[in-house]
């Protein structure tokens, strides 16, 4: 079966923006286990991860009209919402986890699908791991703390001893390099 196409996901978000509850159920079926897996690595227990996962999908329901396809894939947008929900939970109700989560561990809990999905997912994870590993150490560290550790840029500055502006710059540069590496290569005109 494979992963849904960007057009399928965008169509689903358009239905969500029109308050189609079935679209929310479809989105949850597609990405619920992935979102839960990422949150489970960021939060102290499965119950909390489930609570924050529900909150993230509720935020998607409320903000489906804000999705912009030109800024990234639905999956990326959804994971950013989930990450922000986890950060909000940790700030308001949770106690900071002192362990930092490795990139590949965040996705290891997701339930495997078809063989094609598993292979495609592993190749994507290997490619992403290689791209992140190729970043300069300072940029890689800031991205790991921000996206897989759930730390804010101010917290990263305090943790690393780097000025806040430097941390912001490292995150921005790292993301730009990843974005450029992931951009599809232009096709030659026939």
C-alpha positions in Angstrom: 0.0 0.0 0.0 2.8 2.5 0.8 2.5 6.0 2.3 -0.3 8.3 1.4 0.6 10.8 -1.3 0.9 14.5 -0.4 -2.2 15.2 -2.4 -4.2 12.6 -0.5 -3.0 14.1 2.8 -3.8 17.7 1.6 -7.2 16.6 0.5 -7.8 15.1 4.0 -6.8 18.4 5.6 -9.1 20.3 3.3 -12.0 18.0 4.5 -10.9 18.5 8.1 -11.0 22.3 7.6 -14.6 21.8 6.5 -15.2 20.0 9.8 -15.5 16.5 8.4 -15.2 14.2 11.4 -14.5 11.2 9.2 -11.4 13.0 7.9 -10.1 13.3 11.4 -10.6 9.6 11.9 -8.8 8.8 8.7 -5.9 11.1 9.7 -5.7 9.4 13.1 -5.7 6.0 11.4 -2.8 7.1 9.2 -0.6 8.9 11.7 -1.9 8.1 15.2 0.7 5.4 15.9 3.5 7.5 14.6 2.5 10.5 16.7 2.0 8.3 19.8 5.5 6.8 19.2 7.2 10.1 19.0 5.3 11.4 22.1 6.0 8.2 24.0 9.8 9.0 23.7 9.3 12.6 24.8 7.0 12.0 27.7 7.3 10.1 31.0 4.7 7.3 30.4 2.3 5.8 27.8 -0.7 7.4 29.5 0.7 10.8 29.2 1.7 10.2 25.6 -1.9 9.1 24.8 -3.3 12.2 26.5 -0.9 14.5 24.6 -1.6 12.6 21.4 -5.3 13.3 21.8 -4.6 16.9 22.5 -2.5 17.1 19.4 -5.2 15.7 17.2 -7.7 18.1 18.8 -5.3 21.0 17.9 -5.3 19.6 14.3 -9.1 19.6 14.3 -9.2 23.2 15.5 -6.4 24.4 13.2 -6.8 22.4 10.0 -7.5 25.5 8.0 -4.0 26.9 8.9 -2.1 24.1 7.1 -0.1 25.3 4.2 1.1 22.7 1.8 3.8 24.9 0.4 5.6 24.9 3.8 5.8 21.1 4.2 4.1 17.7 4.3 1.0 17.0 6.4 3.0 14.4 8.4 5.7 17.0 9.2 3.0 19.6 10.2 1.3 17.0 12.4 4.5 16.0 14.1 5.3 19.6 14.8 1.9 20.1 16.4 2.5 17.0 18.5 5.9 18.1 19.6 4.6 21.5 20.6 1.8 19.8 22.6 4.4 17.7 24.4 6.4 20.8 25.2 3.3 22.6 26.5 2.5 19.6 28.7 6.0 19.4 30.1 5.9 23.1 30.9 2.6 23.1 32.6 2.1 19.7 34.2 5.2 17.6 33.5 8.6 17.3 35.1 11.5 17.5 32.7 12.9 14.3 31.6 16.7 14.3 32.0 17.4 11.8 29.3 17.8 12.8 25.7 16.1 10.8 23.0 18.1 9.5 20.1 16.6 10.2 16.6 16.0 6.6 15.6 14.5 5.6 18.9 11.6 8.1 18.5 10.3 6.1 15.5 11.0 2.6 16.7 7.8 2.2 18.7 5.5 2.9 15.6 3.7 -0.2 14.6 5.1 -1.6 11.3 2.8 -1.7 8.3 3.3 -3.5 5.1 6.7 -4.7 4.0 6.9 -1.8 1.6 6.0 0.7 4.4 8.6 -0.8 6.7 11.3 -0.8 4.1 10.4 2.7 2.9 10.3 4.0 6.5 13.7 2.5 7.4 15.3 3.9 4.2 13.8 7.3 5.1 15.1 7.0 8.7 18.6 5.9 7.5 18.7 8.8 5.0 17.5 11.3 7.7 20.1 9.9 10.2 22.8 10.3 7.6 21.7 13.9 6.8 21.6 14.8 10.5 25.0 13.2 11.1 26.5 15.2 8.3 25.6 18.5 9.9 28.2 20.4 11.9 28.3 19.1 15.5 26.9 22.4 17.0 23.9 22.4 14.6 23.2 18.7 15.1 23.3 19.1 18.9 20.9 22.0 18.8 18.4 20.2 16.5 18.6 17.0 18.6 17.8 19.0 21.8 15.0 21.0 20.1 13.2 18.3 18.1 13.9 15.1 19.9 14.6 16.4 23.4 11.7 18.8 23.4 13.8 21.8 24.7 13.1 25.4 23.8 15.8 27.5 22.2 16.2 29.4 25.5 16.6 26.1 27.4 19.2 24.9 24.8 21.1 28.1 25.3 21.2 27.5 29.0 22.0 23.9 28.7 24.9 24.4 26.1 26.2 27.7 27.4 25.8 29.2 24.0 24.1 32.6 23.5 20.4 32.5 22.5 21.1 34.1 19.2 23.8 31.5 18.4 21.4 28.7 19.2 18.7 30.2 17.0 21.2 30.6 14.2 22.4 27.0 14.6 18.8 25.6 14.5 18.0 27.8 11.5 21.1 26.8 9.5 20.7 23.1 10.4 17.1 23.1 9.2 18.0 24.9 6.0 20.7 22.3 5.3 18.2 19.5 5.9 15.5 21.1 3.8 18.0 21.6 0.9 19.1 18.0 1.2 15.5 16.7 1.2 14.3 18.9 -1.7 13.4 16.9 -4.7 15.9 17.2 -7.5 14.6 19.2 -10.5 13.6 17.1 -13.4 15.1 17.8 -16.8 12.7 18.9 -19.5 12.4 16.5 -22.3 
